[in-house]
Amino acid sequence: MIGTSTAEYVLLRAFILILQSLAPLSVIYWILRVFHVSSALRLPPFLERWALEEAIFCVTVYALHRFYLQRPAIHPPLLSREKRRGLVKLCHESIPDLGNYMSKWFLDAPLEELRRENVKEFYRWAFFSSAQEDPSTEEEVNEYVNDFEDRMGHKFRPGRANVKCLRLTFEKVDMLHRSLAWYLLIFIVDNITFLSLLYNGFQYYRGSAKRTFAVFPPRPQKLLAKGRAPVKNISYFYRPHTSRSCRPILFLHGIGVGLGPYVKFFTELGKNSAASEDGQIGILALEILPISSRITLPVLRKEEMCRQVRAILEYHGFDDCVLAAHSYGSVIATHLLQDPSVSERIASVVLVDPVSILLHLPDVAYNFTFRRPRTPTQWVLWFFGSMDVGVSHTLHRHFFWSENILWKEDLAGRNASIFLCERDSIVNTAHVRGYLETSGSCLEIDAVDDGLVSTAKTTKADKCLRENNIKLFWCTKLEHGEVFETKLWRSLLVKEMLKHTRRKSESSAP
């Protein structure tokens, strides 16, 4: 967990400053060294070689990536007019504050400053993936703007104001260089994670050798893996499933350093599930390397991701599994739930810090890509998350909200447990909670001072919870990701996961 004290904040900022300074200082040092500006400032041989490598790495890799990754996004095919109109209706009906919604998409510009052409610009991007006016769709754009105005009770004045709209897939891919020292840390974490998961009974399955080598920092330990994935582009860890009375688990991680932050969760889940009388519960944890602080190939497109995940599930005999996802993993979970050939294999769902629910609201895009950090948590999310090369490219060129958004209807017919953190710095969890409570319900979970967990069902829409099989956990005083970092909440998550795996008690899982 990230501390909030002044001392911890200073240490965090100092650590970030050091990481940011290594590359430019190395470049400056070698410029001075080449031109013999000063021989009195020579570094020891080892540090001098390191500075040379840092300088070369910065000038070549960073510069090339900064240019190469600016290529325009390839947007998915447009929906039919009927489906698009239905999507707009769903979006408009689930916006809690229409004025703040539009203002936030224009980077907090006052609503009174926005003009009709500005709003039409937003709708062209959001629903037509277009930056230009198209006569063939202009009537439809005006229809949506008119509907928005009618719902809000406010008419936008004609013309165009000098305000900027946050159109994520049209924006410049903003990123910060990562030094070799940082990637050395990632290399160490990667190996520790690898060994820890092997120790806990997982087997590693790598994709093609070409894909394995197309990753920096290198992963030589993966070449020793005996398992070969049935697909080329996805590697994963697998704990064999032998239980007949329980379902296996498919896990999708979030943005960060890969599966490292989830090792304790997997360990506790494995220990608790090993008690099954007829064998252990299998766990299949996919690696999504483009969002794991690596330099590698871009993230797979929606259709290809679903195809390869389906092949993996078929290979291991997963025809009735629990889908668990954290943060960005909920985006891929959405794709799987909306793909009939994969969703038929998913019996229930557990989502922690999902970013895909109400994704049409500006909070996720604004907080992760535009907001300037102030708190320690925001600094960690900004520097180690959104400004990473792979993460930034994924969000700016491969993150299409209309195909990533998860609606309550997508969870129909299966049990679902959703964990929302009260103090989430990325997702507006209060809005997500309100949306789920209107036709679902909430089981409020509160950690009291003595460390115990008290539960109290909210009276609001309690009947609808039972009808929709949605259980909402409101995690008080927690930040994004802290469910996995806190023993109390991690234990609660493990228990909830195990409930979902039990086939005999399927009807009472939530």
C-alpha positions as CSV (number, residue, x, y, z in Angstrom):
1,M,0.0,0.0,0.0
2,I,1.2,3.5,-0.8
3,G,1.8,5.6,2.3
4,T,0.3,9.1,2.7
5,S,2.9,10.6,5.0
6,T,5.1,13.5,3.9
7,A,8.2,11.5,4.3
8,E,6.9,8.7,2.1
9,Y,5.7,11.2,-0.5
10,V,9.2,12.8,-0.6
11,L,10.9,9.4,-1.0
12,L,8.5,8.5,-3.8
13,R,9.2,11.8,-5.7
14,A,12.9,11.3,-5.1
15,F,12.8,7.8,-6.5
16,I,10.9,9.0,-9.6
17,L,13.3,11.9,-10.1
18,I,16.3,9.6,-9.9
19,L,14.7,7.2,-12.5
20,Q,13.9,10.1,-14.8
21,S,17.3,11.7,-14.5
22,L,19.5,8.7,-15.2
23,A,19.1,8.8,-19.0
24,P,19.5,12.5,-19.6
25,L,22.4,12.7,-17.2
26,S,24.1,9.8,-19.0
27,V,23.7,11.6,-22.4
28,I,25.1,14.8,-21.0
29,Y,28.0,13.0,-19.4
30,W,29.0,11.3,-22.7
31,I,28.7,14.5,-24.7
32,L,31.1,16.1,-22.2
33,R,33.3,13.0,-22.3
34,V,33.5,12.9,-26.2
35,F,34.4,16.6,-26.4
36,H,36.9,16.3,-23.6
37,V,35.2,19.2,-21.7
38,S,36.4,17.9,-18.4
39,S,38.5,14.9,-17.4
40,A,38.2,15.7,-13.7
41,L,34.6,14.4,-13.7
42,R,35.3,10.9,-14.9
43,L,33.2,8.2,-13.5
44,P,34.6,4.8,-12.4
45,P,34.9,2.4,-15.4
46,F,31.8,0.4,-14.4
47,L,29.5,3.4,-14.0
48,E,31.0,4.9,-17.2
49,R,30.0,1.8,-19.2
50,W,26.6,1.9,-17.6
51,A,26.2,5.6,-18.5
52,L,27.2,4.8,-22.1
53,E,24.6,2.0,-22.3
54,E,21.9,4.3,-20.8
55,A,22.8,7.0,-23.3
56,I,22.6,4.7,-26.3
57,F,19.4,3.1,-25.1
58,C,17.8,6.5,-24.6
59,V,18.8,7.9,-28.0
60,T,17.9,4.8,-30.0
61,V,15.1,3.0,-28.4
62,Y,13.2,5.9,-26.9
63,A,13.6,8.1,-29.9
64,L,12.5,5.4,-32.3
65,H,9.5,4.4,-30.2
66,R,8.4,8.0,-29.7
67,F,8.3,8.4,-33.5
68,Y,7.0,4.9,-34.4
69,L,4.2,4.8,-31.9
70,Q,2.6,8.0,-33.1
71,R,1.0,6.2,-36.1
72,P,-2.8,6.7,-36.2
73,A,-5.1,4.2,-34.5
74,I,-6.9,1.6,-36.6
75,H,-10.5,2.0,-35.3
76,P,-12.9,-1.0,-35.3
77,P,-15.7,-1.1,-37.9
78,L,-18.6,1.3,-37.2
79,L,-21.8,-0.1,-35.8
80,S,-24.9,-0.1,-37.8
81,R,-27.1,3.0,-37.3
82,E,-29.6,0.9,-35.3
83,K,-27.0,-0.4,-32.9
84,R,-25.3,2.9,-32.7
85,R,-28.6,4.6,-31.7
86,G,-29.1,1.9,-29.1
87,L,-25.6,2.5,-27.7
88,V,-26.2,6.3,-27.5
89,K,-29.4,5.7,-25.7
90,L,-27.7,3.4,-23.1
91,C,-25.0,6.0,-22.6
92,H,-27.4,9.0,-22.2
93,E,-29.6,7.1,-19.8
94,S,-26.7,6.1,-17.5
95,I,-24.9,9.5,-17.2
96,P,-25.4,10.7,-13.6
97,D,-24.6,14.4,-14.3
98,L,-25.0,15.5,-18.0
99,G,-23.4,18.9,-17.5
100,N,-20.3,17.6,-15.7
101,Y,-20.0,14.7,-18.2
102,M,-19.6,17.0,-21.2
103,S,-17.5,19.5,-19.3
104,K,-15.1,16.7,-18.2
105,W,-14.7,15.5,-21.8
106,F,-13.5,19.0,-22.6
107,L,-10.9,19.0,-19.8
108,D,-13.1,20.8,-17.2
109,A,-14.1,23.6,-19.5
110,P,-17.2,25.4,-18.1
111,L,-20.4,24.1,-19.7
112,E,-21.4,27.7,-20.7
113,E,-18.2,28.0,-22.8
114,L,-19.0,24.9,-25.0
115,R,-20.6,25.5,-28.4
116,R,-22.6,23.2,-30.5
117,E,-19.7,22.5,-32.9
118,N,-17.5,21.4,-30.0
119,V,-20.1,18.9,-28.8
120,K,-20.6,17.6,-32.4
121,E,-16.8,17.1,-32.5
122,F,-17.0,14.9,-29.4
123,Y,-19.9,12.8,-30.9
124,R,-18.0,12.3,-34.2
125,W,-15.1,10.9,-32.3
126,A,-17.0,8.9,-29.7
127,F,-19.6,7.2,-32.0
128,F,-18.1,7.6,-35.6
129,S,-14.3,7.4,-34.9
130,S,-14.0,10.5,-37.1
131,A,-12.2,13.8,-36.7
132,Q,-13.9,15.4,-39.7
133,E,-17.4,16.4,-40.6
134,D,-19.1,13.8,-42.9
135,P,-22.3,14.9,-44.7
136,S,-23.5,11.3,-44.7
137,T,-23.6,11.2,-40.9
138,E,-24.2,14.8,-40.0
139,E,-28.0,14.3,-39.6
140,E,-27.3,11.5,-37.1
141,V,-24.8,13.5,-35.1
142,N,-27.3,16.4,-34.8
143,E,-29.9,13.8,-33.6
144,Y,-27.7,12.7,-30.8
145,V,-26.7,16.3,-29.8
146,N,-30.4,17.3,-29.7
147,D,-31.2,14.3,-27.5
148,F,-28.4,15.2,-25.1
149,E,-29.6,18.8,-25.0
150,D,-33.2,17.7,-24.3
151,R,-32.2,15.5,-21.5
152,M,-30.0,18.1,-19.9
153,G,-32.4,21.0,-20.5
154,H,-29.6,23.2,-21.9
155,K,-29.1,24.3,-25.5
156,F,-25.5,24.8,-26.8
157,R,-25.0,28.1,-28.6
158,P,-24.0,27.9,-32.3
159,G,-20.4,28.1,-33.3
160,R,-17.1,26.7,-31.9
161,A,-15.3,27.7,-28.8
162,N,-11.5,27.5,-28.3
163,V,-11.6,24.5,-26.0
164,K,-9.9,21.1,-26.3
165,C,-11.8,17.8,-26.4
166,L,-10.2,14.7,-24.9
167,R,-10.4,12.3,-27.9
168,L,-8.1,9.6,-26.7
169,T,-7.4,7.7,-29.9
170,F,-6.6,10.9,-31.7
171,E,-4.3,12.3,-29.1
172,K,-0.5,12.2,-29.2
173,V,0.9,9.1,-27.5
174,D,2.5,10.8,-24.6
175,M,5.2,8.7,-22.8
176,L,8.3,9.0,-20.6
177,H,11.6,7.2,-21.2
178,R,12.4,4.3,-18.8
179,S,16.0,3.8,-17.9
180,L,17.9,0.6,-18.1
181,A,18.0,0.6,-14.3
182,W,14.2,0.5,-14.3
183,Y,14.1,-2.4,-16.7
184,L,16.7,-4.2,-14.6
185,L,14.2,-3.9,-11.7
186,I,11.5,-5.3,-13.9
187,F,13.8,-8.2,-15.0
188,I,14.4,-9.0,-11.3
189,V,10.7,-8.8,-10.5
190,D,9.9,-11.0,-13.5
191,N,12.2,-13.7,-12.3
192,I,11.0,-13.6,-8.7
193,T,7.4,-13.9,-10.0
194,F,8.4,-16.8,-12.2
195,L,10.1,-18.7,-9.4
196,S,7.3,-17.9,-6.9
197,L,4.6,-19.2,-9.2
198,L,6.6,-22.4,-10.0
199,Y,7.0,-23.0,-6.3
200,N,3.2,-22.7,-5.9
201,G,2.5,-25.4,-8.4
202,F,2.1,-23.3,-11.6
203,Q,3.5,-24.4,-14.9
204,Y,4.6,-21.8,-17.5
205,Y,3.4,-22.0,-21.0
206,R,5.1,-19.7,-23.5
207,G,4.0,-18.6,-26.9
208,S,6.1,-18.7,-30.0
209,A,9.9,-18.3,-29.6
210,K,9.7,-15.2,-31.9
211,R,7.2,-13.6,-29.5
212,T,9.3,-14.6,-26.5
213,F,12.4,-12.9,-27.9
214,A,10.3,-9.8,-28.9
215,V,10.3,-8.6,-25.3
216,F,12.5,-6.2,-23.4
217,P,13.8,-6.8,-20.8
218,P,14.7,-10.3,-22.0
219,R,13.1,-13.3,-20.4
220,P,15.6,-16.2,-20.7
221,Q,13.9,-18.2,-17.9
222,K,10.9,-18.6,-20.1
223,L,12.9,-20.4,-22.8
224,L,13.4,-23.2,-20.2
225,A,9.7,-23.7,-19.9
226,K,8.5,-27.1,-20.8
227,G,5.0,-26.0,-21.6
228,R,4.1,-24.7,-25.1
229,A,1.0,-22.6,-25.5
230,P,-1.4,-23.6,-28.2
231,V,-1.3,-20.0,-29.5
232,K,1.6,-17.8,-30.7
233,N,0.9,-14.5,-28.9
234,I,-0.2,-15.3,-25.4
235,S,1.9,-16.7,-22.6
236,Y,0.5,-17.8,-19.3
237,F,0.9,-19.6,-16.0
238,Y,-1.3,-22.6,-15.4
239,R,-2.0,-24.6,-12.2
240,P,-3.5,-27.9,-13.3
241,H,-7.2,-28.4,-12.6
242,T,-8.1,-31.8,-11.2
243,S,-11.3,-31.1,-9.2
244,R,-14.6,-32.5,-10.6
245,S,-16.9,-30.6,-8.2
246,C,-15.4,-27.2,-8.7
247,R,-14.8,-24.9,-11.7
248,P,-11.3,-23.7,-12.8
249,I,-10.4,-20.0,-12.8
250,L,-9.3,-17.8,-15.7
251,F,-7.5,-14.7,-14.4
252,L,-6.7,-11.4,-16.2
253,H,-4.4,-8.9,-14.6
254,G,-4.3,-5.1,-14.8
255,I,-1.8,-2.5,-15.7
256,G,1.5,-2.6,-13.8
257,V,4.4,-5.1,-13.8
258,G,2.5,-8.2,-14.8
259,L,1.5,-11.0,-12.4
260,G,4.0,-10.1,-9.6
261,P,1.5,-8.1,-7.5
262,Y,-0.9,-11.1,-7.5
263,V,1.5,-13.8,-6.2
264,K,0.1,-13.6,-2.6
265,F,-3.4,-13.8,-3.9
266,F,-2.6,-16.9,-6.0
267,T,-0.8,-18.5,-3.1
268,E,-3.7,-18.0,-0.7
269,L,-6.2,-19.1,-3.4
270,G,-4.1,-22.2,-4.1
271,K,-3.9,-23.1,-0.4
272,N,-7.6,-22.7,0.2
273,S,-8.6,-24.5,-3.0
274,A,-6.2,-27.4,-2.4
275,A,-8.6,-28.7,0.3
276,S,-11.1,-29.9,-2.3
277,E,-11.8,-33.6,-1.7
278,D,-11.6,-34.6,-5.4
279,G,-8.6,-32.5,-6.4
280,Q,-7.3,-29.0,-6.7
281,I,-8.9,-26.0,-8.5
282,G,-7.1,-25.0,-11.6
283,I,-5.9,-21.4,-12.2
284,L,-5.0,-20.1,-15.6
285,A,-3.3,-16.6,-15.4
286,L,-2.7,-14.9,-18.7
287,E,0.2,-12.5,-19.3
288,I,-0.7,-9.3,-21.0
289,L,2.9,-8.0,-21.6
290,P,2.1,-4.7,-23.4
291,I,0.6,-3.3,-20.2
292,S,3.3,-4.9,-17.9
293,S,6.2,-2.4,-18.1
294,R,7.8,-4.2,-21.1
295,I,8.8,-3.1,-24.5
296,T,7.1,-5.5,-26.8
297,L,4.6,-6.0,-29.6
298,P,1.2,-4.2,-29.4
299,V,-1.7,-5.7,-27.6
300,L,-3.9,-8.0,-29.6
301,R,-7.0,-6.8,-31.3
302,K,-10.3,-7.8,-29.7
303,E,-11.2,-10.5,-32.2
304,E,-7.7,-12.1,-32.1
305,M,-7.5,-12.0,-28.3
306,C,-10.9,-13.8,-28.1
307,R,-9.8,-16.4,-30.7
308,Q,-6.5,-17.1,-28.9
309,V,-8.1,-17.2,-25.4
310,R,-10.7,-19.6,-26.7
311,A,-8.0,-21.9,-28.1
312,I,-6.2,-21.9,-24.7
313,L,-9.5,-22.7,-22.9
314,E,-10.1,-25.6,-25.3
315,Y,-6.6,-26.9,-24.9
316,H,-7.0,-27.2,-21.2
317,G,-10.6,-28.4,-21.2
318,F,-12.1,-25.2,-19.7
319,D,-15.7,-25.5,-20.7
320,D,-17.2,-24.1,-17.4
321,C,-14.9,-21.6,-15.7
322,V,-14.9,-18.6,-13.4
323,L,-13.7,-15.4,-15.1
324,A,-11.7,-13.2,-12.7
325,A,-10.3,-9.8,-13.8
326,H,-8.6,-6.8,-12.2
327,S,-8.6,-3.3,-13.5
328,Y,-7.6,-3.3,-17.2
329,G,-8.2,-7.0,-17.3
330,S,-11.9,-6.1,-17.1
331,V,-11.6,-4.8,-20.7
332,I,-10.5,-8.1,-22.0
333,A,-13.1,-9.8,-19.8
334,T,-15.7,-7.6,-21.5
335,H,-14.5,-8.9,-24.9
336,L,-14.7,-12.5,-23.8
337,L,-18.2,-12.0,-22.3
338,Q,-19.5,-10.5,-25.6
339,D,-18.0,-13.2,-27.8
340,P,-20.5,-16.1,-27.9
341,S,-17.8,-18.7,-28.6
342,V,-16.0,-17.8,-25.3
343,S,-18.9,-16.6,-23.1
344,E,-20.5,-20.0,-23.3
345,R,-17.5,-21.3,-21.3
346,I,-17.9,-18.7,-18.6
347,A,-20.2,-19.7,-15.7
348,S,-19.6,-16.7,-13.4
349,V,-17.6,-13.5,-13.1
350,V,-15.5,-11.8,-10.4
351,L,-14.3,-8.2,-11.2
352,V,-12.0,-6.2,-9.0
353,D,-11.6,-2.4,-9.7
354,P,-13.3,-2.8,-13.1
355,V,-12.6,0.1,-15.5
356,S,-15.0,-1.2,-18.2
357,I,-18.3,-0.4,-16.4
358,L,-19.6,3.0,-17.4
359,L,-16.6,3.5,-19.6
360,H,-18.4,6.1,-21.6
361,L,-18.0,8.4,-18.6
362,P,-14.8,10.5,-18.8
363,D,-13.3,9.6,-15.5
364,V,-11.1,6.7,-16.6
365,A,-9.7,8.4,-19.6
366,Y,-9.3,11.7,-17.8
367,N,-7.7,10.3,-14.6
368,F,-5.3,8.0,-16.3
369,T,-4.1,10.1,-19.3
370,F,-4.7,13.8,-18.6
371,R,-4.8,14.5,-14.8
372,R,-1.6,15.8,-13.4
373,P,-0.6,13.9,-10.3
374,R,-0.8,15.4,-6.8
375,T,-1.2,12.5,-4.3
376,P,1.3,9.6,-3.9
377,T,-1.1,7.2,-5.5
378,Q,-1.6,9.5,-8.4
379,W,2.1,9.8,-8.9
380,V,2.5,6.0,-9.0
381,L,-0.4,5.6,-11.4
382,W,1.0,8.4,-13.6
383,F,4.7,7.6,-13.8
384,F,4.7,3.8,-13.5
385,G,1.4,3.3,-15.3
386,S,0.0,5.8,-17.8
387,M,3.4,7.2,-18.9
388,D,4.9,3.8,-19.7
389,V,5.6,3.2,-23.4
390,G,3.5,0.1,-23.8
391,V,0.6,1.3,-21.6
392,S,0.4,4.7,-23.3
393,H,0.4,3.2,-26.7
394,T,-2.3,0.7,-25.7
395,L,-4.6,3.4,-24.3
396,H,-4.1,5.8,-27.1
397,R,-4.1,3.5,-30.1
398,H,-5.9,0.3,-29.0
399,F,-8.4,1.4,-26.4
400,F,-11.8,1.8,-28.1
401,W,-14.4,2.6,-25.4
402,S,-17.4,1.5,-27.5
403,E,-16.1,-2.1,-27.7
404,N,-14.6,-2.1,-24.2
405,I,-17.6,-1.0,-22.2
406,L,-19.4,-3.5,-20.0
407,W,-23.1,-3.2,-19.4
408,K,-25.2,-5.0,-16.7
409,E,-26.9,-6.9,-19.5
410,D,-23.6,-8.5,-20.4
411,L,-23.6,-10.2,-17.0
412,A,-27.1,-11.6,-17.4
413,G,-27.5,-15.3,-16.8
414,R,-24.4,-15.8,-14.6
415,N,-23.4,-15.0,-11.1
416,A,-21.2,-11.9,-10.7
417,S,-19.3,-10.4,-7.8
418,I,-17.9,-6.9,-8.2
419,F,-15.4,-5.3,-5.8
420,L,-15.3,-1.4,-5.9
421,C,-12.8,0.6,-3.8
422,E,-14.3,3.7,-2.2
423,R,-11.2,5.9,-2.8
424,D,-10.4,4.7,-6.3
425,S,-8.2,7.2,-8.1
426,I,-9.1,6.0,-11.6
427,V,-12.7,4.9,-11.6
428,N,-15.6,7.0,-10.2
429,T,-16.8,4.1,-8.1
430,A,-19.7,6.1,-6.6
431,H,-21.2,6.4,-10.1
432,V,-20.5,2.7,-10.9
433,R,-22.1,1.7,-7.6
434,G,-25.2,3.9,-8.3
435,Y,-25.5,2.3,-11.8
436,L,-25.3,-1.2,-10.5
437,E,-27.7,-0.5,-7.6
438,T,-30.5,0.7,-10.0
439,S,-31.1,-2.8,-11.2
440,G,-28.7,-4.8,-9.2
441,S,-27.9,-4.4,-5.5
442,C,-25.1,-3.9,-3.1
443,L,-23.5,-5.9,-0.3
444,E,-21.6,-3.2,1.6
445,I,-18.4,-4.5,3.2
446,D,-16.7,-2.4,5.8
447,A,-13.5,-3.0,7.6
448,V,-13.9,-1.9,11.2
449,D,-11.2,-0.8,13.6
450,D,-10.5,-4.2,15.1
451,G,-9.8,-5.7,11.7
452,L,-13.0,-7.6,11.4
453,V,-15.3,-7.4,8.4
454,S,-18.9,-6.4,8.9
455,T,-21.5,-6.8,6.2
456,A,-24.8,-5.0,5.7
457,K,-27.0,-5.2,2.7
458,T,-28.2,-1.9,1.5
459,T,-32.0,-1.5,1.4
460,K,-31.8,0.0,-2.1
461,A,-32.8,-2.4,-4.9
462,D,-32.2,-5.4,-2.7
463,K,-34.8,-7.4,-4.6
464,C,-33.0,-6.7,-7.9
465,L,-29.8,-8.1,-6.6
466,R,-31.4,-11.5,-6.1
467,E,-33.0,-11.3,-9.5
468,N,-29.8,-10.3,-11.4
469,N,-27.3,-12.4,-9.3
470,I,-25.0,-9.4,-8.9
471,K,-23.1,-9.0,-5.6
472,L,-21.4,-5.7,-5.1
473,F,-18.7,-5.3,-2.5
474,W,-18.1,-1.7,-1.5
475,C,-14.5,-1.7,-0.1
476,T,-14.4,1.3,2.3
477,K,-11.2,3.3,2.6
478,L,-9.4,1.4,-0.1
479,E,-7.6,2.7,-3.2
480,H,-7.4,1.1,-6.7
481,G,-5.6,-2.2,-6.4
482,E,-5.5,-2.4,-2.6
483,V,-7.8,-5.3,-2.4
484,F,-4.9,-7.5,-3.4
485,E,-2.4,-5.7,-1.1
486,T,-4.4,-6.0,2.1
487,K,-4.6,-9.4,3.9
488,L,-8.1,-8.8,5.2
489,W,-9.6,-7.9,1.8
490,R,-7.5,-10.4,-0.1
491,S,-8.9,-13.2,2.2
492,L,-12.4,-12.0,1.5
493,L,-11.7,-12.0,-2.2
494,V,-10.4,-15.6,-2.0
495,K,-13.5,-16.8,-0.2
496,E,-15.7,-15.2,-2.8
497,M,-13.7,-16.7,-5.6
498,L,-14.1,-20.2,-4.1
499,K,-17.8,-19.7,-3.8
500,H,-18.0,-19.1,-7.5
501,T,-16.0,-22.2,-8.3
502,R,-18.4,-24.6,-6.5
503,R,-20.7,-26.3,-9.0
504,K,-23.0,-27.8,-6.4
505,S,-23.9,-24.4,-4.9
506,E,-24.0,-22.5,-8.1
507,S,-27.4,-21.0,-7.5
508,S,-26.3,-19.5,-4.2
509,A,-22.8,-18.3,-5.2
510,P,-23.4,-14.5,-4.7
